[in-house]
Amino acid sequence: MNDYPLLGPVIILVGWTLVMLIWASISIQRGLKTADTKGLTKGARARDLEGRMDDRFSFPRRNYEHLVEQPTLFYAIALALALMGERGIIALSLAWAYVAARILHSIAQGTGGSRTIGFAVSSLALLGLFIIALIAFLN
């Protein structure tokens, strides 16, 4: 068994983020076919296409951006726990729950569905990881 089990969820979430990057890129390219690009500079960002193409083509890009926002806290706390030698089943379960919830959140947002439950579950799992890390650090 790996000496750092909390790194598994970290690695998988990085991989999932790369999947979303590819999905977002493909979706934007598809959306460009019907987008109103008049007046955009050559170096415009995909975000600049908001309101210029069908929103459904922007959903995966928005989710990719979300995966480089809150998950940075997850990466920090998971790495901190791993460095502190945390190997408990509760922390590991919360880490995997976080990753699963973020993947469900991505699928929901990428397809235009509601992502509320995925966000709520991932946020609660992140809070739980923080509490475990804080207790471990203070002991």
JOPERA-V682612 format. One record per residue. N is the residue number from 1. RES is the residue in one small letter. OMEGA is omega in whole degrees, 0 to 359 (* if undefined). BURIAL is 1 if it has 24 or more other C-alpha atoms within 12 Angstrom, else 0. Layout:
n = <N,N>
res = <RES,RES>
omega = <OMEGA,OMEGA>
burial = <BURIAL,BURIAL>
This chain:
n = <1,2,3,4,5,6,7,8,9,10,11,12,13,14,15,16,17,18,19,20,21,22,23,24,25,26,27,28,29,30,31,32,33,34,35,36,37,38,39,40,41,42,43,44,45,46,47,48,49,50,51,52,53,54,55,56,57,58,59,60,61,62,63,64,65,66,67,68,69,70,71,72,73,74,75,76,77,78,79,80,81,82,83,84,85,86,87,88,89,90,91,92,93,94,95,96,97,98,99,100,101,102,103,104,105,106,107,108,109,110,111,112,113,114,115,116,117,118,119,120,121,122,123,124,125,126,127,128,129,130,131,132,133,134,135,136,137,138,139>
res = <m,n,d,y,p,l,l,g,p,v,i,i,l,v,g,w,t,l,v,m,l,i,w,a,s,i,s,i,q,r,g,l,k,t,a,d,t,k,g,l,t,k,g,a,r,a,r,d,l,e,g,r,m,d,d,r,f,s,f,p,r,r,n,y,e,h,l,v,e,q,p,t,l,f,y,a,i,a,l,a,l,a,l,m,g,e,r,g,i,i,a,l,s,l,a,w,a,y,v,a,a,r,i,l,h,s,i,a,q,g,t,g,g,s,r,t,i,g,f,a,v,s,s,l,a,l,l,g,l,f,i,i,a,l,i,a,f,l,n>
omega = <179,179,182,185,180,178,178,178,178,181,180,180,174,178,179,178,177,175,180,176,179,179,180,181,179,181,179,179,177,180,180,182,181,183,173,183,180,177,178,176,183,182,181,178,178,179,180,179,178,180,180,176,180,183,184,178,180,184,180,178,178,179,176,178,178,180,174,176,183,179,176,175,177,180,181,184,178,178,177,179,179,179,178,177,180,179,182,182,181,179,180,178,178,179,178,177,178,182,179,180,179,177,177,176,180,181,179,182,181,180,176,180,179,181,185,183,178,179,181,181,180,179,178,177,178,177,178,177,178,181,177,180,180,179,180,182,182,180,*>
burial = <0,0,0,0,1,1,1,0,1,1,0,0,1,1,0,1,1,0,0,1,1,0,1,1,1,0,1,1,0,0,1,1,0,0,1,0,0,0,0,0,0,0,0,0,0,1,0,0,1,1,0,0,1,0,1,1,1,1,1,1,1,1,1,1,1,1,1,0,0,1,1,0,1,1,1,0,1,1,1,1,1,1,0,0,0,1,1,0,0,0,1,1,1,1,1,1,1,1,1,1,1,1,1,1,1,1,1,0,1,1,1,0,0,0,1,0,0,1,1,0,1,1,1,0,1,1,1,1,1,1,0,1,1,0,0,0,0,0,0>
